[in-house]
Every structure is written in C-alpha cells, then in structure tokens.
Amino acid sequence: MTIETTPDLLRYMLMKGSIAIDGVSLTIMGLTDTTFSVSLIPHTKKETILLMKKTGETVNLETDVIGKYVERLLGTKTTTESKEETITMDFLANCGFL
C-alpha cells in the first residue's frame, strides 16, 4: 500500500520506522519525496478496513513522536512552529551537563 503525503509528515518517517494509518500501526517499507509504502500481512488485511480504502480517500496518519522530540531538542523548527528556546552549549553548561 502506497500513500501520498506532505513533506511535513515525511520528514518524521524512515525506513523500517512506524506509521499509524487510521489507527493501525505498520512498518514503513519504502519512501520517496512524496509517498511512503507499507506492507500488509494477511492478519492485518483480514482484521482492518485498510484494503477497503479507495485511491484518493483521506486517511489519518500518525508518525512516531520521537522524531518530533529530537527535532525540538536540536532546535530545528518548521515555519509553522512557534518560536521556542533552543538548547545551546551554554544552556547545557549552565545546567551542569558539560
């Protein structure tokens, strides 16, 4: 199954990482600049409605939240995020980490 999505979501995806599609947690098996792919095992095909989805139908996507935490800690922000304080070497030293 291949799904097209925005770069804002694709930035949090990686090969063999997790993605939830309509609440079903799956493993990412392929990535391009505009799409990602997952494989559906027989049990998932039988127990979910994912195979009933039609081309172009909207689905809910949930990426792994760890990537968002790492992004915030590294201070790399998207233009849609509010301005927040980033972690610097001075900050780490002042907090006793260096």
Buried (B, 14 or more C-beta within 10 A) or exposed (E): BEBEBEEEBBBBBBEEBBBBBEEBEBEBEEBEEEEBEBEBEEEBEEEBEBEEBEEEEEBEBBBBEEBEEEBBEEEEEEEEEEEEEEEEEEEEEEEEEE
